[in-house]
């Protein structure tokens, strides 16, 4: 399936969790990219200046360092990936990288 890029230039991203291992569906085996990098997920809230926002899980290859709950983050290459499997469907959010922007306020 095709991914849809998300413009993050006009939103704030704040971590709600530390990075956690992202497992293959239905297993305790951590997902690995085709390049061999292990995949992690971070729960974040993405919000705008108007006060609207969404809480999402963002998957990222490799362990992002410095991400703690309530830290503002920079997300590079955020994209939405629609999926369908055995009659179920939904969306997943992936990014190339996520990093903390500094001290939380």
C-alpha positions as a Markdown table, in Angstrom:
| # | Residue | x | y | z |
|---|---|---|---|---|
| 1 | Unk | 0.0 | 0.0 | 0.0 |
| 2 | Unk | 1.0 | 3.6 | -0.6 |
| 3 | Unk | 2.0 | 5.8 | 2.3 |
| 4 | Unk | 0.7 | 9.4 | 2.7 |
| 5 | Unk | 3.2 | 12.0 | 4.0 |
| 6 | Unk | 2.2 | 14.2 | 6.9 |
| 7 | Unk | 3.4 | 17.8 | 7.1 |
| 8 | Unk | 4.7 | 18.4 | 10.6 |
| 9 | Unk | 5.7 | 22.0 | 10.2 |
| 10 | Unk | 2.6 | 23.4 | 11.7 |
| 11 | Unk | 2.0 | 21.0 | 14.6 |
| 12 | Unk | 3.6 | 20.3 | 18.0 |
| 13 | Unk | 4.5 | 16.7 | 19.0 |
| 14 | Unk | 4.8 | 15.8 | 22.6 |
| 15 | Unk | 5.8 | 12.3 | 23.8 |
| 16 | Unk | 3.4 | 10.6 | 26.1 |
| 17 | Unk | 5.6 | 7.5 | 26.6 |
| 18 | Unk | 9.2 | 6.3 | 26.4 |
| 19 | Unk | 10.0 | 4.3 | 23.3 |
| 20 | Unk | 8.7 | 0.8 | 23.5 |
| 21 | Unk | 9.5 | -2.3 | 21.4 |
| 22 | Unk | 7.0 | -2.8 | 18.6 |
| 23 | Unk | 6.2 | -6.4 | 18.2 |
| 24 | Unk | 5.0 | -8.4 | 15.2 |
| 25 | Unk | 1.2 | -8.7 | 15.4 |
| 26 | Unk | 0.1 | -11.5 | 17.7 |
| 27 | Unk | 3.6 | -12.4 | 18.8 |
| 28 | Unk | 6.3 | -11.4 | 21.4 |
| 29 | Unk | 8.8 | -11.0 | 18.6 |
| 30 | Unk | 10.1 | -7.4 | 18.0 |
| 31 | Unk | 9.4 | -6.2 | 14.5 |
| 32 | Unk | 12.5 | -5.7 | 12.3 |
| 33 | Unk | 12.7 | -3.5 | 9.1 |
| 34 | Unk | 13.9 | -5.0 | 5.8 |
| 35 | Unk | 17.2 | -3.2 | 6.6 |
| 36 | Unk | 17.6 | -5.2 | 9.9 |
| 37 | Unk | 16.7 | -2.3 | 12.3 |
| 38 | Unk | 14.5 | -3.1 | 15.2 |
| 39 | Unk | 11.3 | -1.1 | 15.4 |
| 40 | Unk | 10.1 | 0.9 | 18.4 |
| 41 | Unk | 6.9 | 2.8 | 19.0 |
| 42 | Unk | 6.3 | 6.1 | 20.9 |
| 43 | Unk | 2.9 | 7.3 | 22.0 |
| 44 | Unk | 2.6 | 11.0 | 21.2 |
| 45 | Unk | 0.0 | 13.8 | 21.0 |
| 46 | Unk | 0.1 | 15.8 | 17.8 |
| 47 | Unk | -1.6 | 19.2 | 18.4 |
| 48 | Unk | -2.2 | 22.5 | 16.5 |
| 49 | Unk | -2.4 | 26.1 | 17.6 |
| 50 | Unk | -6.2 | 25.9 | 17.5 |
| 51 | Unk | -6.3 | 23.4 | 20.3 |
| 52 | Unk | -7.2 | 20.3 | 18.2 |
| 53 | Unk | -5.0 | 17.2 | 18.6 |
| 54 | Unk | -4.7 | 13.5 | 18.2 |
| 55 | Unk | -3.0 | 10.8 | 20.3 |
| 56 | Unk | -1.2 | 8.3 | 18.1 |
| 57 | Unk | 1.4 | 5.6 | 18.2 |
| 58 | Unk | 4.3 | 6.4 | 15.9 |
| 59 | Unk | 6.6 | 3.6 | 14.8 |
| 60 | Unk | 10.3 | 4.3 | 14.1 |
| 61 | Unk | 13.2 | 2.2 | 13.1 |
| 62 | Unk | 16.0 | 2.1 | 15.7 |
| 63 | Unk | 15.9 | 3.2 | 19.3 |
| 64 | Unk | 15.3 | 6.9 | 19.6 |
| 65 | Unk | 17.3 | 8.3 | 22.5 |
| 66 | Unk | 16.2 | 11.0 | 25.0 |
| 67 | Unk | 12.5 | 10.6 | 24.5 |
| 68 | Unk | 10.7 | 10.8 | 27.8 |
| 69 | Unk | 7.0 | 11.4 | 28.7 |
| 70 | Unk | 6.1 | 15.1 | 28.2 |
| 71 | Unk | 9.1 | 15.9 | 26.0 |
| 72 | Unk | 8.6 | 18.0 | 22.9 |
| 73 | Unk | 9.7 | 16.1 | 19.9 |
| 74 | Unk | 10.8 | 16.7 | 16.3 |
| 75 | Unk | 9.5 | 14.1 | 13.9 |
| 76 | Unk | 11.1 | 13.6 | 10.5 |
| 77 | Unk | 9.4 | 11.8 | 7.7 |
| 78 | Unk | 6.0 | 11.2 | 9.4 |
| 79 | Unk | 3.6 | 9.3 | 7.2 |
| 80 | Unk | 0.3 | 7.5 | 7.4 |
| 81 | Unk | 0.2 | 3.9 | 6.2 |
| 82 | Unk | -3.3 | 2.4 | 5.6 |
| 83 | Unk | -3.5 | -1.4 | 6.2 |
| 84 | Unk | -5.9 | -4.2 | 5.8 |
| 85 | Unk | -5.6 | -7.8 | 7.1 |
| 86 | Unk | -8.1 | -10.6 | 7.4 |
| 87 | Unk | -11.1 | -8.3 | 7.2 |
| 88 | Unk | -9.8 | -5.7 | 9.5 |
| 89 | Unk | -8.3 | -2.3 | 8.5 |
| 90 | Unk | -6.9 | 0.8 | 9.9 |
| 91 | Unk | -3.9 | 3.2 | 9.7 |
| 92 | Unk | -0.4 | 3.1 | 11.2 |
| 93 | Unk | 1.9 | 6.1 | 11.6 |
| 94 | Unk | 5.6 | 5.7 | 10.8 |
| 95 | Unk | 8.5 | 8.1 | 10.8 |
| 96 | Unk | 12.1 | 8.1 | 9.8 |
| 97 | Unk | 13.2 | 9.6 | 13.2 |
| 98 | Unk | 11.9 | 11.2 | 16.4 |
| 99 | Unk | 14.0 | 13.1 | 18.8 |
| 100 | Unk | 13.5 | 15.2 | 21.9 |
| 101 | Unk | 13.8 | 19.0 | 21.4 |
| 102 | Unk | 15.2 | 19.7 | 24.9 |
| 103 | Unk | 13.9 | 20.2 | 28.4 |
| 104 | Unk | 10.1 | 19.9 | 28.9 |
| 105 | Unk | 8.2 | 22.9 | 29.9 |
